Amino acid sequence: GTGAAPLEGQTIVIENGRIAAVGPSASVRPPAGARVMDLTGHTVIPGIVGMHDHTFYTTSGRSVQANYSAPRLYLASGVTTIRTTGSMSPYSELNLKRQIEEGQVPGPRMHVTGPYISGDRSGSGMYAVGTPEDARRVVEYWAGEGATWFKFYTQISHDEMKAAIEEAHEHGLKLTGHLCSVGYREAVALGIDALEHGLFANSEYDANKALAAGKRD
């Protein structure tokens, strides 16, 4: 990651799952009894940390969980750690995370996000919160189940977002969002930890945008 030219003819020694040595093949020799892999013509890079990843895909209004193919495709692409940024099936992801950690299936390290948290008009597999108490309750529940992140979606209101952020932070957890009803500066002022999708999801650029529903000064 330094920008330097790739190094040719290198040997990497891995012991107990960690890099023990790396350097020119003339000076770094495999230990006796080591399994040797000849990767001539291949390129080795550090594992990629994916910060916006899913283990499902959507089609015709349905979400399809891909617990078999998704972890294998991430690894094949060099992604060794993922954050599942929004979940339609949190238990599927928590089960997959456990199976990977126990060595039952191949896959990247996983930071699992709880169900999408959105507003009253939400559908599909998202959790539609109607009050700050709803928001606190869903965060507390999934924190206990093992989620480490939460993701707001487009219909979340100001007061419910504030309550969810406060509850998550009490548990040492973090929150991000694909926003619309709440603008980016509003969300940052409330303490959100990350934002997804960049400028196109920030409704503050709409000159006619009203304050998010439920906002109280």
Steps between C-alpha positions, in 0.01 A plus 500: 500500500798735474479565127834334439550263209409133565783284630596197294625163624379523858437226756240528775519273804173452689497337843186443707294721274737799514775631274830405663737623229495657154789589271704396194484127432881482505509596868162394642483122496203277588539329839565126501181304453301801377236468230642689200273664243660610172306816408721611213300739283259588779471822699465516879330802657381577853148382575236755401264626773154553350306775675173469305410139427191280484438125514170532310387634165165639390292408197138573409440654840635199691820459695688173457753392762826373350675338796676245279628715212550840667779406747685301234476782245631753752803283575561432131509877445756552778250636753590348836283717729148634434242716671152391390356845454133424550345158543177343378567184700716579805482148642629357171798733522565430868489125429736545204740706713510223763556228237791696351656560842469128582662402169188324369482712181744730320432871523627839611491636853155649548366804682125440491248784473154459650179547299451823309336760726260726314169684548129424502461451123781249468440157357685184406729368775568837658396591853250788491538699821220735605631639827837556670411208729468274193845608387658435838333160530617367162857617563510346847363169373743459211792619710426204725485266203846600377458781246782756518366761253159639404388670181227762462297516182324777315182552707657526847393807699721732704378390845517127423850540359612685811360229729661218301838672498491558874402138568765356267774716645407384850580147377824612332352442153498718187246620245500603136228596256363515147316822572238726349252625761790607724778701338869428544573797725196419713617139535855603588365738765306207648818292525478258205830315446501465120304589185436288192467569127644850494344814362203354314339384826540838674167678466645822644588593140126529426419867551141409595592240763311533828640388834468129571168391645497497876774760541461706812722800574 
